[in-house]
């Protein structure tokens, strides 16, 4: 018997989110010089899992500004690397929250429901923004891709960490969004791998797609340069291993 998937309405909060999108677009025109590359790679409709690097708390807001879809976000229960006022934004917009270090089955089921309604789901696979270089993906995104068969759209964000330092100097930072081509996760994977190995490789595959869309000095543990990998040593350690987010 198939498991019952928790249904949520998609799209949700349509009017509120449209107002927020307009406000975000206006604010972004004031605080950053935004460059978007690869618009032609955007699918016309879902289902779609959007993934990206996560170096700054502005990254989800940037998705709302750049992408044309009604977006649901799968994100952490809390945002320890963001100012407290961002919680107001998360409440108003709405986020499918997962507790880091726990299974969060209900949130995963809700995210699956979004995709089964041909929706668009955005996830930052690294599971947080504690570093400004690439780190390994957490398993949740690969799990959703396997369960739903939804294609993955990789996006690279560069420059978000410069926004507030530049504003302090009276300047607008250049933020570049590079949209990659959608792909099917695990389509070329060795069939002899165990399910655990497949999920892990799908996560690495995802991060390599993102790697190709951001500057080489941000590639972290996915860099081909041993100097860059060495400089990133330690960032790959997940802060919530063995700890359940409260």
N, C-alpha and C positions, 0 to 999 in steps of 0.2 A: 504494500500500500504506500502511495506517495505521501510525503510529509505535507502537512497543511502549512501554507505560506501566509504569513501575516500580511493582509492587504492594507495598503495606505492609498489615499487618493493622489492621483497624479494627472495633471499638474496640481499643485497645492498652493494656497495663498496667492492666487494669481494677481489680484489687484495690488495687494501690499508689496509683492515682490517687483511688480512693474514700477511702482513709485520709487522703491529702493534702487532699482536699476538706473532710473533717470537721475536720481540724486548722486549715485556713485559716478556716473558718466560726467556729471558736472564737476564734481570734486576732483576726479582724476585729470580733467582738462587743466586744472589749476596747479596740481602738485607734481605731475610727471609728463614727460615727453614719451608717449606710448607708440611703439612700433610693432606692428603685427605682420608676421611672415607666415605664408602657407594657408591663407584663408581657403584656397581652392581644395584643401584636403578635408574640409569640414563635411561630413555626411549630411544629407538633407534631413534625415530623421533618425530616431533610435530604433532599437535599443542600442545604447552606447555607454561604455565605461571610459571615462576620461581620467587620465593619470598624469601626474606631473611631479617634478622636484618640489620640495617644500623647505625653503630657506627662511621664510618670513611670514608673519601673521597676515600680511596683506594678500598673500597668494590666493586664497579663496575669493576674496573680494574682486581681485583681478579677473578671475574666471567669469564672474557675474558681468563685469564690464565688457569683456571681450567676446564671449560666446553667445550665440543667438538662441540657445535652447532654454526651456524651463529646466533648471538644474536642481537636483537633490544632492546634498552633500552627506557623505558618511565621514564623520569626524570624531575626535576624542571627546570624552565626557567633559574634560576641562582643557583650557589652553594655557599651560603653565609658562609658555614663552611669549605671551601676548599681554598687553595692558588689560587691566580689569574692565575697562569700558567696552572692550570688544564683546563681552558677554551679552550686552544689550543687543548688539547687532545679531548675534547668534540666536537669541530668543525671538527677535522680530522676524528674522528670515526663516528660521527653522532648520535644524540639523538632526540627522539620524545619528544619535550619539552611541559610541562604543566605549566601554570601560577598558582602558589599556591594562593588559595583564590578565584579563578575563575573557570568557568566550563571547559574551554579548550576542547570544543567539537571536534574540528578538530583533535587534538592530540589523543583523545580517539578513534575516528573513524579510524585514521591511525593505531593505535595499534590493533584495531579489525580486520583491513585488514590483518595485519601480521599473526594473528591467523587463519584467514580464508584461508590463503595460506599455512596452516600447518607449520607455522613458530614458532620460539621460542622468547618469549617476557620476558624480565627481568624487574621486578618492586621491589622497596623497599617500602613496603606498608605504613610504618610510615610517609613517605613524607619528610624526612630530617634526618640529623645526628646531631641534637642539643643535644643529650644525649647518654650515653653509657649503657643504660638499655632499655628493651623493652617498647614500647608505643603502644597505639591502632592504628590499621590500618585506613588509609583514605579509603573512599568508592570506589575509582576508580577500584581497583583490583577486588573486588567482582562484580562490575558492568560488567567488561569484562568477568569474569567467567560465569556469568548468560547469557550474550548475546551470547557467543561463545560455551559454553559447554566444553571449554578446561580444561584438568586436571591441577592441581597445584602441582608444585614440591617445597617443602620447603627445604631451605638450612640454616645452621647455620654457621656463621663466628665468630671465636674467635681468638683474638690476633692482629688484624690489628692496634689497637690503640698503640701497643707496638713497632711497626716497627721503627719509627723515634727516639723515646727515646733510643731504643737498639742500633741503628746505632751510636748515639752520644757517646755510651760507647764502640764502636768498636765491637759490637756483632750483630748476626742475631736473630731476634725474631722468636719464634715458632708461626706460624699461622695455625690453624686447621680449615679445611672446612669439615663439616659433612652434607652429602646429605641424606635427608629423603626419604621416599617412596611417590610417587605421589598419589594424592587422588582427588576425585570429590567434589568440594565445595558444601556444603549444602545437601549432599546425605542422611543424617540422621536427617534432621531438622524437627521440629514440623510444619506440614502443616497448622496449625491454625495461624501462625504468619503473620502479615502484611508484605508487601514487604519491608518497611523501617526496620522492626524488623529483617527480614531475612538477609538483606544486612549487618546490624550491627553485627548479630551473625556470619555471614560468615567471617567478618573481625576478630572477636575474635577467631574463629576456626583456622583461618590462623596463627594468632600470637601464639596460643597454640602449633601448630605444630612446629613452629620455636623455641619456648621456649624449647621444648624437645631436641633440638639439640645444645644448648649452656649451659655454666656453670650456676649453680643455682644463683650465685650472680649477674647475668646479667638479671634475669627474670623480674625485675621491677614490674609494676602493674599486671603482670601475675604470680607472685610468690605465692606459697602456704605458704610462710613464712611471717608473718605479719611484722617482722623486715625489711625484704627486701622491702616489699611494702611501708612501712613508709619512708624508706630511699629514695625511688624513688618518693615520693609525689611531685607533681608539674611538673615532666617531661612529664606527659601525656597531658599537655596543648599544643595545637597546636599553634606555633608562628604566623601563618598566619590567624587565625580565625578573620574575619572581616577586613582583610587587603589583598588587591590584589597585588601580586608580580609584580613589574615593571621591 
